[in-house]
Amino acid sequence: MRKFVSLLLILLICLGVFSGCHGAVERNAFAVPEEFDTSKNYELVFWAKNESNVNQKNVYEQAIADFEALYPNIKITMRLYTDYGRLYDDMLKNIGANTLPNVCITYPDHIATYMTGNNCVVPLDDLFADEKYGLGGSQLRFDGPTQGEIIPEFLQECVLDGTHYALPYMRSTEACYVNKTYVEKLGYTLPEVLTWDFIWEVSDAAMAKNADGTFAVNGQKVMIPFMYKSTDNMMIQMLRQLDAPYSTPGGTIEIFNDTTKDLLYEIADHVGKKSFSTFKTDSYPADLLNAGRCIFAVDSTAGATWMGPDAPLMDISEGNIVDFEMEVMAIPQFDTEHPKMISQGPSVCVFNQEDPQEVLASWLFTQYLLTNKVQVGYAKTEGYLPVTSKAQQSTEYLDYVNRSGEDNDEHYWVKIAAAKLLQDNTANTFVTPVFNGSASLRDAAGQMIENTTKSVRRKETVDAAYMDKLFADVTALYRLDQIQKTDAQQELGPLPEQSVILLVTLAVIWAIMGLYVVKEAINKKKVQKNEDNS
């Protein structure tokens, strides 16, 4: 028995030596300073994005000016990007050079990649809860929201590896902007909820032509009835509506399945009929919609100011605009009883610095972006929805939405209808799993539709062999085979050498223990046999 106890002691020693060698990746929590040092000056760099909407730039600049008036020892320099892709690329370069901004408006998919940079993104849970400087904290010089006043569905999007690494800034979804006049001219009536079958049927019907070669529905030589701006969202939402695989939360890629193939075959069929196309293949959906060359244009609610014959922002000349009655509707569904649509929009993250006081100053500004004035001001620029119930229920915001249609600028009815679409469907929204590589998977989802569309245009055969090659090509293009991991592997990472030694040691010990037990049993039988013989 003493030998058996010794073996157990060896086992316990091994466990003590090697325990903690492997587990979920731990990131350093941020230690919140007890007081914000107002005697020091801080110069913060803020990266943000706006397109050609000067009103968004004005909101940022006003927010910075108002914040600096509250905190005279904090100065903020803003750098604006025209698209998130370029911001993302620059961020990766700066992570490598350790020249990060302090605060950045970006997407959770991108933050997951930033987090690979050795604790460069600040975990925010302790900052959330800090009594003085946390959400709704007692020492804030502004009326910021509490954690309970941030829309839960939007805040949940900012959780990575069980920790909040961002605050939501604005939220949008996708909408289908419909030329109701043309739908009815074709003999159809818009349903309460659009379906894919309805859109495909109407789109195919719209390809009928007059004897002179013009299209019967619009009398023009150009008609692409159904246009989709973001094909990654198109594929992702179709899969989600069908409860088909996309990826696991841990990063296992599951998008290459039979449902994906069936959807691509369906899309190919309508591309072949020329009733469907994409932004990358043809043109911006809003331009075709406003020129009477499109019936169903799917784009973000954040792009609402570009949609419709009275849109305040427009890229086509006045002579090409066609007047029509428009409806703002949810994207088409497979199951109208259980609608599903994607939630998207920018979030705000804070980057680590050597001085914790500088990080705290960054956190104060990040919170300020969620105050009512900033939230309502930015929401007025596009079809964005404020991310706090505090802002959504504010007198200023309610006055804004109640004046819908009063003008075709700030109160453009399409913009307000688009934001209300998300507000009414917040519970029906979803987000895709976020992990290092999820941004590449999103790109791959859209690339499959883009490639299929172009192949049909080139008269290539889209069959089983085509699909196999497409899946292989997209996997290689976005290096998806390099991020295919099980959920356990994604959480734990590769087994360290010490863990391998531990597992081998345990196996050896258990084998020795097994042999010991067998040997003891044999010896016992021999003793018993000798006693019986004697």
Disulfide bonds with the S-S distance in Angstrom:
none
